[in-house]
Amino acid sequence: MKTMEMVKIVDCSVTECAYNSNKECHTLAITVGSNCPMCETYTSAKSKGGMDDVTGGVGACRMSDCRYNNMLECNASGIHVSKHSGHADCDTFEVK
């Protein structure tokens, strides 16, 4: 049985996110939304969260029309996250 590794977040330009430090995501995993490729884990807070020694990954992708979505798992080589319309989006999203 082939094991799958969690796809990592290469960079995130949404610096106001509590999990963002130096344009890197430091939460264990994000969920990418179902109506648009939004990072549903995004949160703002007065203090930073996450763990400095962790590089965030994609825990679930609910974008059924994304070419990288395979059974709700992301199979891109890595993703980029940036701000779009007031929220954080997966820039790696591509329509099938």
Backbone as CSV, one residue per row, in Angstrom:
resi,resn,N_x,N_y,N_z,CA_x,CA_y,CA_z,C_x,C_y,C_z
1,MET,0.839,-1.176,0.000,0.000,0.000,0.000,0.887,1.244,0.000
2,LYS,0.607,2.174,-0.891,1.374,3.403,-0.985,0.924,4.381,0.095
3,THR,1.873,4.967,0.789,1.532,5.979,1.778,1.673,7.354,1.138
4,MET,0.855,8.254,1.576,0.855,9.604,1.026,1.374,10.563,2.081
5,GLU,2.255,11.466,1.660,2.737,12.482,2.578,1.895,13.730,2.421
6,MET,1.728,14.451,3.511,0.946,15.676,3.472,1.671,16.716,2.627
7,VAL,0.940,17.334,1.712,1.482,18.394,0.866,1.771,19.615,1.726
8,LYS,2.945,20.187,1.583,3.368,21.326,2.398,2.962,22.663,1.774
9,ILE,2.807,23.656,2.622,2.539,25.022,2.192,3.908,25.668,1.970
10,VAL,4.215,25.972,0.714,5.517,26.526,0.348,5.683,27.922,0.936
11,ASP,4.639,28.738,0.799,4.672,30.077,1.376,3.245,30.601,1.525
12,CYS,3.122,31.585,2.402,1.825,32.221,2.648,2.066,33.712,2.841
13,SER,1.471,34.516,1.971,1.668,35.969,2.062,0.617,36.656,2.937
14,VAL,-0.249,35.887,3.583,-1.286,36.448,4.448,-0.682,36.606,5.846
15,THR,0.130,37.641,5.989,0.926,37.810,7.208,0.103,38.116,8.451
16,GLU,-1.144,38.577,8.281,-1.979,38.844,9.453,-2.575,37.580,10.075
17,CYS,-2.390,36.432,9.431,-2.878,35.169,9.998,-2.060,34.827,11.239
18,ALA,-2.728,34.330,12.255,-2.064,33.975,13.506,-1.025,32.872,13.319
19,TYR,-1.166,32.057,12.294,-0.231,30.959,12.055,0.940,31.355,11.159
20,ASN,0.954,32.594,10.661,1.975,33.047,9.731,3.125,33.716,10.469
21,SER,4.327,33.264,10.168,5.537,33.886,10.694,6.548,33.925,9.551
22,ASN,6.964,35.123,9.168,7.919,35.286,8.073,7.430,34.659,6.766
23,LYS,6.133,34.802,6.494,5.483,34.274,5.289,5.521,32.750,5.192
24,GLU,5.600,32.121,6.350,5.532,30.669,6.444,4.384,30.283,7.360
25,CYS,3.700,29.201,7.009,2.574,28.710,7.802,3.103,27.727,8.849
26,HIS,2.667,27.905,10.097,3.164,27.065,11.185,2.058,26.334,11.941
27,THR,0.975,25.986,11.237,-0.021,25.105,11.829,0.211,23.709,11.265
28,LEU,-0.261,22.692,11.937,-0.047,21.328,11.435,-0.675,21.133,10.066
29,ALA,-1.930,21.595,9.900,-2.612,21.367,8.628,-3.724,22.386,8.426
30,ILE,-3.970,22.703,7.164,-5.091,23.568,6.807,-6.131,22.761,6.049
31,THR,-7.326,23.309,5.989,-8.378,22.771,5.130,-8.638,23.808,4.059
32,VAL,-8.685,23.353,2.814,-9.009,24.238,1.700,-10.494,24.062,1.407
33,GLY,-11.227,25.191,1.310,-12.681,25.223,1.266,-13.384,24.520,0.122
34,SER,-14.696,24.527,0.174,-15.501,23.816,-0.822,-16.130,24.733,-1.857
35,ASN,-16.393,25.992,-1.540,-17.003,26.912,-2.509,-15.969,27.696,-3.295
36,CYS,-14.849,27.971,-2.669,-13.718,28.616,-3.322,-12.477,28.055,-2.642
37,PRO,-11.310,28.194,-3.240,-10.108,27.572,-2.656,-9.560,28.332,-1.450
38,MET,-10.435,28.662,-0.529,-10.092,29.439,0.657,-9.431,28.569,1.725
39,CYS,-8.426,29.136,2.384,-7.826,28.474,3.539,-8.785,28.667,4.701
40,GLU,-9.477,27.625,5.065,-10.473,27.721,6.134,-9.852,27.707,7.521
41,THR,-8.545,27.540,7.599,-7.851,27.536,8.877,-7.391,28.940,9.253
42,TYR,-7.413,29.857,8.304,-6.999,31.236,8.552,-7.713,31.809,9.772
43,THR,-6.942,32.471,10.617,-7.520,33.172,11.758,-6.596,34.324,12.138
44,SER,-7.187,35.412,12.548,-6.369,36.511,13.054,-6.494,36.531,14.571
45,ALA,-5.432,36.928,15.217,-5.427,36.973,16.680,-4.362,37.968,17.126
46,LYS,-4.489,38.443,18.356,-3.500,39.383,18.884,-2.134,38.726,19.041
47,SER,-2.126,37.443,19.351,-0.855,36.737,19.487,-0.748,35.652,18.414
48,LYS,0.473,35.292,18.086,0.723,34.268,17.074,0.473,32.886,17.651
49,GLY,0.078,31.974,16.783,-0.157,30.594,17.174,0.728,29.671,16.360
50,GLY,0.499,28.391,16.481,1.284,27.405,15.747,2.599,27.114,16.423
51,MET,3.402,26.321,15.729,4.681,25.892,16.272,5.790,26.256,15.292
52,ASP,6.832,26.916,15.778,7.913,27.390,14.917,8.590,26.281,14.121
53,ASP,8.665,25.080,14.678,9.371,23.993,13.997,8.472,23.182,13.066
54,VAL,7.250,23.672,12.802,6.297,22.980,11.922,6.088,23.790,10.656
55,THR,6.136,23.112,9.517,5.745,23.719,8.249,4.353,23.203,7.934
56,GLY,3.408,24.131,7.769,2.012,23.747,7.539,1.831,22.888,6.303
57,GLY,0.803,22.070,6.337,0.462,21.201,5.216,-1.022,21.280,4.923
58,VAL,-1.438,20.601,3.859,-2.849,20.549,3.485,-3.446,19.279,4.060
59,GLY,-4.294,19.438,5.072,-4.931,18.290,5.702,-6.087,17.759,4.883
60,ALA,-6.829,18.667,4.253,-7.963,18.262,3.419,-8.216,19.322,2.364
61,CYS,-8.606,18.865,1.196,-9.013,19.769,0.121,-10.430,19.391,-0.295
62,ARG,-11.340,20.332,-0.107,-12.738,20.066,-0.447,-13.120,20.668,-1.798
63,MET,-12.123,21.082,-2.592,-12.368,21.647,-3.922,-12.422,20.515,-4.936
64,SER,-13.612,19.957,-5.130,-13.764,18.790,-5.996,-13.380,19.064,-7.446
65,ASP,-13.388,20.339,-7.854,-13.038,20.658,-9.233,-11.567,21.040,-9.419
66,CYS,-10.738,20.833,-8.399,-9.310,21.140,-8.514,-8.578,19.942,-9.119
67,ARG,-7.687,20.222,-10.047,-6.943,19.135,-10.698,-6.034,18.392,-9.731
68,TYR,-5.687,18.991,-8.594,-4.801,18.350,-7.617,-5.553,17.580,-6.538
69,ASN,-6.888,17.630,-6.573,-7.691,16.947,-5.569,-7.863,15.483,-5.952
70,ASN,-7.436,14.595,-5.061,-7.598,13.161,-5.266,-8.222,12.589,-4.001
71,MET,-9.516,12.332,-4.054,-10.244,11.769,-2.920,-10.106,12.660,-1.679
72,LEU,-10.264,13.983,-1.863,-10.206,15.005,-0.822,-8.793,15.269,-0.293
73,GLU,-7.797,14.698,-0.932,-6.405,14.922,-0.568,-5.737,15.716,-1.686
74,CYS,-4.851,16.618,-1.317,-4.105,17.421,-2.284,-2.902,16.609,-2.754
75,ASN,-2.693,16.559,-4.077,-1.505,15.860,-4.571,-0.597,16.777,-5.385
76,ALA,-0.679,18.101,-5.127,0.265,19.041,-5.736,1.631,18.830,-5.076
77,SER,2.673,19.337,-5.691,4.007,19.189,-5.093,4.184,20.108,-3.890
78,GLY,3.366,21.136,-3.780,3.370,22.101,-2.689,2.388,23.189,-3.063
79,ILE,1.900,23.956,-2.102,0.942,25.011,-2.442,1.432,26.372,-1.966
80,HIS,0.872,27.404,-2.588,1.122,28.791,-2.217,-0.211,29.375,-1.769
81,VAL,-0.184,30.179,-0.724,-1.395,30.807,-0.198,-1.198,32.319,-0.226
82,SER,-2.238,33.037,-0.678,-2.185,34.501,-0.684,-3.569,35.063,-0.419
83,LYS,-3.631,36.365,-0.222,-4.901,37.029,0.070,-5.664,37.280,-1.227
84,HIS,-6.963,36.980,-1.195,-7.835,37.193,-2.342,-9.213,37.572,-1.823
85,SER,-9.730,38.693,-2.242,-11.068,39.150,-1.837,-11.262,39.127,-0.315
86,GLY,-10.242,39.534,0.426,-10.357,39.639,1.875,-10.160,38.359,2.655
87,HIS,-9.755,37.283,1.984,-9.491,36.037,2.706,-8.267,35.340,2.102
88,ALA,-7.794,34.298,2.748,-6.632,33.540,2.281,-7.088,32.460,1.307
89,ASP,-6.447,32.389,0.145,-6.780,31.405,-0.885,-5.560,30.562,-1.256
90,CYS,-5.821,29.346,-1.686,-4.786,28.481,-2.248,-4.549,28.943,-3.684
91,ASP,-3.374,29.516,-3.951,-3.031,29.990,-5.286,-2.688,28.858,-6.241
92,THR,-2.476,27.670,-5.725,-2.113,26.541,-6.555,-3.342,25.902,-7.205
93,PHE,-4.525,26.258,-6.724,-5.774,25.719,-7.276,-5.818,25.879,-8.790
94,GLU,-6.161,24.795,-9.478,-6.391,24.811,-10.929,-7.615,23.959,-11.221
95,VAL,-8.494,24.479,-12.051,-9.690,23.743,-12.429,-9.305,22.529,-13.267
96,LYS,-9.962,21.403,-13.005,-9.695,20.160,-13.779,-9.975,20.395,-15.234
